[in-house]
Structure formats: C-alpha cells, structure tokens
Amino acid sequence: MHAADLLSNRANLTPKREALLELETGIRYSYAALNERANRCAHWLQSCGVDYGDRVSILAHNSVVYLDLLYGCAKIGAIFTPLNWRLAVPELVYIVQDCTPTVLLVDAAFAEMGQQVQAQAGVAHFVTLTDYETALARQTAAEPSRPVALNSESTHCILYTSGTTGRPKGAMIPHRQVLWNCINTAVSWGLTEHDVSPVFTPLFHAGGLFAFMTPLFYLGGRIILTKDFDAEESLQIILDEQCTIILGVPTLFQMWQQTTVYETAVFHHVHFFISGGAPCPPPLIEKWRQEKGVVFRQGYGLTEVGTNCFSMTDAESVPKTGSVGKPIFHSQMRLVDDNGADVPVGATGELLIKGPHVTTGYWHNPEATAQSLVDGWFHTGDMARMDEDGFFTIVGRFKDMIISGGENVYAAEVEAVFREHTAVAEAALIGQPDDKWGEIGLMITVLKPGQTVSEAELQDFCRQRLARYKVPKEVIFVDALPYSPYGKVEKMKLKEKYVVGKQ
C-alpha cells in the first residue's frame, strides 16, 4: 500500500506512452523516461547520504525535477519537502530548520534567496539544478532497492500549510494517502488513461502535485507542466494539447475570460472545468456555461485530507451550482456542532473527514496533531451543510465567523454574495465590536477597474440574497487586499487597520 512503485509499475505497463510535456523546454517524456529519471534521482540522493526518513527539499519553479524528487524519494523512503518560493527568507529559514533536509536543490531564479537560507539554516548538500542534471546523468537507471521499513504509514511528503494564527505546520502525507487520492479521484471523477490535464499551479502545493498529476500518472494519462502562468498562453495550451480536465481558481477563470483566445475558443475536447481554492461566484460559472457550453464544477480539498474530497456528475453540476458534491468513494464525512454531535440535514456544522486519504498528523507538532485528528477523524475547521440529496456546500472557516446578536455569520458565505455583484472584484468580511449586537460585519471591498457602486447598493444587493443579520453594517472600499504568500487574505492585518485602530 505504499507509493514507491506507482511510477515504476505504470512505466512497466505503458513504457512508450507520453506522460509529460514540459512546456518550458518542449521536451516530451514517456513513462519509461520519467521512471528512469526518478531511478537516477534515487541513486543520486543515496550518494548524498539520504536514507529512509530523511528530508529532501527544492526551491524552484515547476519543472521535471519535481517529479524526479517526488517519485525518487518514494522509491527509497525519503521524504519530499518542497519549499514555497513565494515566502520571505525568514519564513523559509523557519521551515528548513523545522524539517532539516539533507539536500536542498535551488534553481537559478532563487539562487540569492537559497544562499540566504543556507547561510542561516545550513543544509548538508546545497545543489543547483545545473549541477543536479550533471550528477543525474552519471547515475544508473536501475530500480533502487526498497527499504525494509517502508510501509503505507511511511511519510512520503511534508507539505507546509499556512498558519493563520501562527507558524506554518508541516502536514505529513503518508504513502497510503498518495495512493488513495489516486484511487478516489479515478473512481469518483471518472478519469481515464485518455485524459490530459495542464498543471498551472506551483508544485510546492498539494493542488499541483495531487489534484490531477499523480492520479493521471497512476492511470496512464498525460500532464502538461508549465513553469509559470500567463492567461493568453495557458488558454492556448489547453486548446493546442486538447486538454480534457482543467483545474483553476476563480481568479484564473476571470483572467481567461478577458483574453483574446477566449473569444474564439471552442472546448469540445474538455470533459469539465473545475474551480477550487476558494468559492467560485455563480455568475462566473454561468458565464462559462452559457458562452462556451462547458461542464463547470466546484471542488474541495485540503492538504491534510487530499485535494479531491467530493464529486458530482456532469448533470448534477448545474442544479447543484454552489455545492462541492457528495463525498468521494472511499471516505467518511460528518458535520458536527460545538459539542461534537451530528447536526441535522440543512444545518451548518464543522466538516470532519475519515479515511485512508487522511494525514498522519503534523511534523514535530503533536499538539496540533492531537487537536486535528481525533479518533481517526480529521477536523477540517471548515463549516459546511448537507442538503436532503446528500450534497455538501462549504460555508466558511470555523474560526472565520462573526457572532452577531447570537447568530452565526460565516464570512465566506457573505463574501461569495458580494463577489456575485458585477462591480466587485474581491471582498473580505471581518467583525468589529458593537455594544448592541456584540459584533457586526465590516466588509473590505475591492472594485473591478472602472466600476463604481455605493455602500448602500451593495448592502441592498446582499439583503436580497441573505438574511438581514448577515448583511455587513459597513462597507469600506480599498485598492487591494493583503495576501499571505500562501494566497490567503490576511484578515488580522485588516482587523489591525480597520478595527483595532477604532477602539
């Protein structure tokens, strides 16, 4: 039940089939070629002293080297720990000191940043990608021997998740989680060896590694790997390579609609588009459906429980717009109240997930592990509700909630309504103290270029769609929202500026 044989088994079954197009170099890799690189990587890591359980990191843009390390580490029981190059040096130093990698690979674009990290954290083997490629060529392509200790619970990857209230935590991804994410995605989403998917997201994130890439490699499909994102070029790639399943975030879908490629694009080859990472405004979804006649779904996942946790059919995606679907095949889910009791259908509760696709916990953080994993159930911290048909809708973060007049107001729900307005680009709800209600909503809003709308108009728009107690009492217009390196709105900064300053 470990992932060490996933690539080698696929290469044995379909060695000559194309697995990957690395767009930056134009090189097309067969499964046999990818597996040979992973084998050479495994032997090279062992020559650097990497053993079972040792960590290996990379600070680089997307490239085939990520796949070398992902599968090469798996073969020898090492732990792949990619670094987020969007972080500041002090944040990277903290992570490197926390996971203590034996090897750190750095590409030229981040050489200076990598050297600063090395100077402060110290890694036994600090290697440039150029030197790595030279060393790789000297290694044997034979399959390395598997460590006796390797099993389904062995950690395959450590992926650091953003800390909204503290330091990032290293989520340990066991071998079984990688395998069961492949199985769940294939079974629940109907993927096949004929599917082609582009990866526009960074491979230091779970979405880039596990949403479609590893499941399609498991099945024998094809991946198009890009170094970075350009709206015009990426949409053209989807057309040129006849991609069949496309993952994006709401902002990406908005950017695509503004390209010249979109105007004439025909997506007959696309099975479905899917949005993840944040709630997608229904008007945006409907525009894609009406203008391009495509199937458009919403997804949900977390690093700790896998990137693909729900599913729905193409036919269900229209009447269930706004829902993320039903639980994937090999999974259990509950919605519970503050006391841990299951909530009734239609009521909001915290989402708990259990199954073989769940993390073993957080690296060197038993307190966080004990808080999140209770009797095998992972407490996601996300609030959701289930309708009478068994479809789940994500309402918002458990901690991202305002209690106004004794009523719970979930920020994500109100923010989603604001983003439905044609003039609104971004919105972030925070709470501010109130003598009468205890707390009231304050919406920080960014308008689209050239658009104007008043506070009263937005409040009325919201009032027509939500209960009155959920309507923000005040709307503030700003040029931009503060984002963390992980792409999440930093609400503490908003509170410090707009709430604390008023008290």
C-alpha positions in Angstrom: 0.0 0.0 0.0 2.9 2.4 -0.4 3.6 4.7 -3.4 7.1 3.6 -4.2 6.0 1.5 -7.1 3.4 3.8 -8.7 5.6 5.2 -11.4 7.7 2.1 -12.0 4.5 -0.1 -12.4 3.0 2.4 -14.8 6.3 2.6 -16.8 6.2 -1.2 -17.0 2.6 -1.2 -18.3 2.9 1.6 -20.8 6.6 2.5 -21.2 6.4 4.3 -24.5 3.2 6.3 -23.8 3.7 10.0 -23.4 3.4 11.0 -19.8 4.6 14.6 -19.6 5.1 17.7 -21.8 7.5 20.1 -20.0 6.4 23.3 -21.8 9.4 25.4 -20.8 11.9 23.0 -22.6 9.4 21.5 -25.1 10.6 18.0 -24.0 8.0 15.2 -24.1 8.7 12.4 -21.6 7.5 8.8 -21.9 6.7 6.9 -18.8 9.8 4.9 -19.2 11.9 8.1 -19.4 10.2 9.6 -16.4 10.8 6.5 -14.4 14.5 6.3 -15.4 15.0 9.9 -14.2 13.3 9.0 -10.9 15.6 6.0 -10.5 18.7 8.0 -11.2 17.5 10.6 -8.8 17.0 8.0 -6.1 20.6 6.7 -6.6 21.9 10.3 -6.6 20.1 11.0 -3.3 21.6 7.9 -1.7 25.1 9.0 -2.9 24.4 12.2 -0.9 23.7 10.2 2.2 20.0 10.4 2.0 18.4 7.4 3.8 14.9 6.2 4.8 13.0 9.1 6.5 15.5 11.8 5.5 14.0 15.0 4.0 14.8 16.4 0.6 13.8 20.0 -0.4 13.6 22.0 -3.6 13.3 25.8 -4.1 12.4 26.2 -7.8 9.8 26.9 -10.4 7.9 24.0 -11.9 10.0 21.5 -13.8 10.5 17.8 -14.3 12.9 17.8 -11.3 9.9 18.0 -9.0 8.8 14.6 -10.4 12.3 13.2 -10.1 12.2 14.0 -6.4 8.6 13.1 -5.8 9.0 9.6 -7.2 12.7 9.2 -6.4 12.2 9.9 -2.7 9.3 7.5 -2.7 11.4 4.7 -4.0 14.0 4.9 -1.2 11.6 6.0 1.6 12.9 9.6 1.8 10.5 12.5 2.4 9.9 15.1 -0.3 9.5 18.5 1.3 9.2 21.2 -1.4 9.6 24.9 -0.4 7.2 27.7 -1.3 9.3 30.3 -3.2 6.7 32.9 -2.6 7.7 33.0 1.1 10.2 35.5 2.6 13.6 34.3 3.6 12.8 34.3 7.4 9.8 32.1 6.7 11.9 29.7 4.6 14.5 29.6 7.2 11.9 28.6 9.8 10.7 25.7 7.6 14.2 24.5 6.7 15.2 24.5 10.4 11.9 22.6 11.2 12.2 19.8 8.6 16.1 19.8 8.4 16.5 18.5 4.9 19.7 16.6 3.9 19.6 18.0 0.4 18.3 21.4 -0.9 18.1 21.9 -4.7 17.8 25.5 -5.9 17.2 26.9 -9.4 18.9 30.0 -10.7 15.9 32.2 -10.2 16.1 31.7 -6.4 19.9 31.4 -6.0 20.2 34.5 -3.8 17.3 33.5 -1.7 18.6 30.0 -1.4 22.0 31.2 -0.3 20.5 33.3 2.4 18.5 30.3 3.7 21.6 28.1 3.5 23.7 30.7 5.4 21.1 30.8 8.3 19.8 27.2 8.3 22.6 25.1 6.9 21.9 22.1 4.7 24.5 19.3 4.2 24.0 19.3 0.4 23.1 22.7 -1.3 22.9 21.9 -5.0 22.0 24.0 -8.1 19.7 22.5 -10.7 22.5 22.7 -13.3 24.9 20.6 -11.1 22.0 18.2 -10.3 21.4 17.5 -14.0 25.1 16.8 -14.5 25.2 14.4 -11.5 21.9 12.7 -12.6 23.5 11.7 -15.9 26.2 9.7 -14.0 23.7 7.5 -12.1 22.4 4.2 -13.0 18.8 3.9 -14.3 18.2 0.6 -12.5 15.4 0.4 -9.9 16.8 1.1 -6.4 16.1 -1.5 -3.6 13.2 -0.7 -1.3 13.9 0.0 2.4 12.5 -2.8 4.6 10.9 -0.2 6.9 8.8 1.3 4.0 5.1 0.8 4.5 1.7 2.5 4.0 2.2 4.8 7.0 5.6 5.9 6.0 5.7 9.7 5.2 6.0 10.4 1.5 5.9 14.2 1.7 5.8 17.1 4.2 3.8 20.0 2.8 3.7 23.2 4.9 0.3 24.7 5.3 -0.3 28.4 6.0 -0.6 29.3 9.7 -3.4 31.9 10.1 -2.7 32.1 13.8 0.9 31.1 14.0 3.8 29.4 12.2 3.2 27.1 9.2 2.6 23.4 10.0 4.2 20.6 8.1 1.4 18.2 7.1 2.8 14.7 6.8 1.5 12.9 3.7 1.8 9.1 4.1 2.3 6.8 1.2 -1.2 5.5 1.5 -2.7 9.0 1.2 -1.0 9.5 -2.2 -2.2 6.1 -3.4 -5.8 6.5 -2.2 -6.0 10.0 -3.6 -5.2 8.4 -7.0 -7.9 5.7 -6.5 -10.5 8.1 -5.1 -10.0 10.6 -7.9 -10.1 8.0 -10.6 -13.2 6.2 -9.3 -15.2 9.2 -8.2 -14.4 11.6 -11.1 -14.3 9.1 -13.9 -10.8 9.8 -15.1 -9.2 7.5 -17.7 -5.9 7.0 -19.4 -7.1 9.2 -22.2 -7.3 12.3 -20.1 -4.9 15.2 -20.5 -4.6 17.9 -17.9 -2.4 21.1 -17.6 -0.7 22.0 -14.3 -0.7 25.7 -13.9 -0.3 25.7 -10.1 3.1 25.5 -8.3 4.3 22.0 -7.4 5.1 23.0 -3.9 1.4 22.9 -3.2 -0.8 19.8 -2.8 -3.1 21.0 -5.6 -0.2 21.0 -8.1 1.1 17.6 -7.0 -2.1 15.7 -6.3 -5.2 17.2 -7.8 -4.7 15.6 -11.2 -1.0 15.0 -11.8 -0.4 11.9 -9.7 -3.9 10.4 -10.4 -3.3 10.7 -14.1 0.2 9.2 -13.9 -1.5 6.4 -12.0 -3.9 5.8 -14.8 -1.5 6.4 -17.7 -2.8 9.8 -18.8 -0.9 12.9 -19.8 0.2 16.0 -18.0 1.2 19.4 -19.4 3.6 21.1 -17.0 4.1 24.9 -17.1 6.8 26.9 -15.4 4.5 29.8 -14.6 1.1 31.2 -15.6 0.2 33.5 -18.4 -3.5 33.9 -19.2 -3.3 34.0 -23.0 -0.6 31.3 -23.3 -2.2 28.9 -20.8 -5.6 29.0 -22.5 -3.9 28.4 -25.9 -2.1 25.4 -24.4 -5.4 23.9 -23.4 -6.6 24.1 -27.0 -3.3 23.0 -28.6 -2.8 20.0 -26.4 -6.5 19.1 -26.4 -6.7 19.1 -22.6 -9.7 17.3 -21.2 -9.8 18.2 -17.5 -8.8 21.7 -16.3 -8.4 22.9 -12.7 -8.3 26.5 -11.8 -9.1 29.1 -9.2 -11.8 31.7 -9.6 -9.3 34.5 -10.4 -7.8 32.3 -13.2 -11.2 31.8 -14.8 -11.9 35.5 -14.7 -8.5 36.2 -16.3 -9.1 33.7 -19.1 -12.4 35.4 -19.9 -10.6 38.6 -20.6 -8.2 37.1 -23.1 -8.4 37.2 -26.9 -8.0 33.4 -27.0 -11.3 33.0 -25.0 -13.3 34.9 -27.6 -12.9 32.3 -30.3 -12.0 29.2 -28.2 -14.0 26.0 -28.7 -13.8 23.5 -25.8 -15.4 20.4 -27.3 -12.5 18.3 -26.1 -12.9 19.4 -22.5 -14.8 17.0 -20.2 -15.1 19.5 -17.4 -13.6 22.6 -15.8 -13.3 22.6 -12.1 -12.7 25.5 -9.7 -11.0 25.1 -6.3 -9.1 27.0 -3.7 -12.0 29.5 -2.9 -15.7 29.8 -3.5 -16.4 30.5 -7.2 -19.1 33.2 -7.9 -22.1 31.5 -9.6 -22.3 34.3 -12.2 -18.8 33.4 -13.3 -19.7 29.7 -13.5 -22.9 30.5 -15.5 -21.0 32.8 -17.9 -18.6 30.0 -18.8 -21.5 27.6 -19.3 -23.6 30.0 -21.4 -20.8 31.4 -23.5 -18.8 28.2 -24.0 -21.2 25.4 -23.3 -18.9 23.6 -20.9 -19.3 21.5 -17.8 -18.2 23.5 -14.8 -17.9 22.1 -11.3 -16.6 23.2 -7.9 -14.2 21.2 -5.9 -12.9 21.0 -2.3 -9.8 19.6 -0.7 -7.2 20.2 1.9 -3.5 19.3 2.1 -4.2 17.1 5.1 -7.1 15.1 3.6 -6.3 15.2 -0.1 -7.2 17.6 -2.9 -10.3 15.8 -4.2 -12.8 15.1 -1.4 -16.1 15.4 -3.2 -17.6 14.6 -6.6 -20.7 15.0 -8.7 -21.8 14.0 -12.2 -21.9 16.4 -15.1 -25.7 16.5 -15.0 -25.7 17.3 -11.3 -23.3 20.2 -11.7 -26.0 22.6 -13.0 -28.8 22.2 -10.4 -26.2 21.9 -7.7 -24.3 25.0 -8.6 -22.5 26.2 -5.4 -22.2 22.7 -4.0 -18.9 20.8 -4.0 -20.8 17.5 -4.4 -21.1 14.2 -2.5 -18.2 12.6 -0.6 -15.7 10.6 -2.7 -15.9 6.8 -2.8 -13.5 5.7 -0.1 -14.3 8.3 2.5 -16.5 9.1 5.5 -17.7 12.5 6.4 -19.6 14.1 9.3 -20.9 17.5 10.2 -20.9 18.2 13.9 -21.8 21.0 16.3 -19.6 22.6 19.0 -20.3 19.6 21.3 -19.3 17.0 18.6 -22.9 15.9 17.9 -24.0 15.3 14.3 -26.1 18.2 13.0 -29.4 17.6 11.1 -29.8 17.9 7.3 -29.6 21.5 6.2 -27.9 22.7 9.4 -24.3 24.0 9.5 -21.6 22.1 11.2 -17.8 21.5 11.2 -16.7 19.1 8.5 -14.9 16.0 9.8 -13.3 13.6 7.4 -12.1 10.0 7.9 -10.5 7.5 5.5 -7.2 6.2 4.0 -6.6 9.6 2.3 -6.1 11.4 5.6 -2.8 12.7 7.0 -1.0 11.1 9.9 -0.5 14.5 11.5 1.9 17.4 11.6 5.7 17.2 11.6 7.2 17.7 15.1 3.8 19.1 16.3 2.0 16.6 18.5 -0.3 19.3 19.9 -1.6 20.4 16.5 -2.0 16.7 15.5 -4.0 15.9 18.7 -6.3 18.9 18.0 -6.9 18.0 14.4 -7.0 14.2 14.5 -9.5 12.7 17.0 -10.3 9.0 16.8 -9.3 9.0 13.2 -11.5 11.9 12.2 -9.7 15.0 10.8 -11.3 18.2 12.0 -11.1 20.4 8.9 -12.1 23.7 10.6 -14.4 24.3 7.6 -18.1 24.8 8.2 -20.5 23.1 5.8 -24.1 21.9 5.4 -25.6 18.9 3.6 -28.9 19.1 1.7 -31.6 16.4 1.5 -29.9 14.9 -1.6 -26.5 14.4 0.2 -24.7 17.3 -1.5 -22.3 19.4 0.6 -21.9 23.2 0.5 -18.9 24.8 2.2 -20.0 27.8 4.2 -16.7 29.1 5.6 -13.9 28.6 8.1 -15.0 27.7 11.7 -12.8 30.4 13.1 -13.7 32.9 10.3 -17.1 33.5 11.8 -18.9 36.5 13.4 -21.5 36.1 16.1 -24.0 39.0 15.7 -27.0 39.1 18.0 -26.4 35.5 18.9 -26.5 34.4 15.2 -23.5 32.8 13.4 -22.4 34.7 10.3 -19.9 32.8 8.2 -17.6 35.1 6.3 -17.2 33.0 3.2 -20.9 32.9 2.6 -21.3 36.7 2.7 -18.1 37.3 0.7 -19.4 35.0 -2.0 -22.6 37.1 -2.4 -20.6 40.3 -2.6 -18.4 38.8 -5.4 -21.6 38.0 -7.3 -22.0 41.7 -7.8 -20.7 42.8 -11.2 -18.7 45.7 -9.8 -16.9 43.7 -7.1 -13.6 42.0 -7.6 -12.7 41.0 -4.1 -14.3 41.1 -0.6 -13.2 40.2 2.9 -15.5 40.2 5.9 -14.2 41.0 9.4 -16.0 41.6 12.6 -15.9 44.7 14.8 -17.2 45.0 18.4 -20.7 46.5 18.8 -22.5 47.5 22.1 -25.9 46.3 20.8 -25.1 43.2 18.8 -21.8 42.1 20.3 -20.2 42.1 16.9 -21.2 43.4 13.5 -19.8 42.8 10.0 -17.4 45.1 8.2 -16.8 44.2 4.5 -13.5 45.3 3.0 -14.2 45.6 -0.8 -12.1 45.9 -3.9 -13.9 47.0 -7.0 -13.2 46.0 -10.6 -11.3 48.6 -12.7 -13.7 51.3 -14.0 -16.6 50.1 -11.8 -18.5 52.2 -9.2 -21.1 51.1 -6.7 -22.2 52.6 -3.4 -22.2 51.1 0.1 -26.0 51.1 0.2 -26.3 49.4 -3.2 -24.0 46.6 -2.1 -25.9 46.2 1.2 -29.2 46.0 -0.6 -27.8 43.5 -3.1 -26.7 41.4 -0.2 -30.0 41.8 1.7 -31.9 40.4 -1.3 -29.9 37.2 -1.1 -29.1 36.6 2.6 -30.8 37.1 6.0 -30.7 40.6 7.3 -28.4 39.8 10.2 -25.8 38.6 7.7 -25.7 41.9 5.8 -22.5 43.9 6.7 -23.3 47.0 8.6 -20.4 48.8 6.9 -18.6 48.6 3.6 -15.1 50.0 3.1 -13.6 50.4 -0.4 -9.9 49.7 -0.8 -7.5 49.4 -3.7 -6.2 45.9 -2.7 -6.4 43.3 0.0 -3.4 42.0 1.8 -2.5 38.4 0.9 -0.2 35.9 2.6 2.5 34.1 0.5 0.0 31.1 0.5 -2.6 33.2 -1.3 -4.9 33.8 1.6 -6.3 37.1 2.7 -4.6 38.2 5.9 -7.6 39.2 7.9 -5.5 40.0 11.0 -3.9 42.9 9.1 -7.4 44.1 8.1 -8.5 44.0 11.7 -5.4 45.8 12.9 -6.1 48.6 10.4 -9.8 48.9 10.4 -11.0 47.6 13.8 -8.2 47.9 16.4 -7.5 51.4 15.3 -11.1 52.4 16.0 -11.3 51.0 19.5 
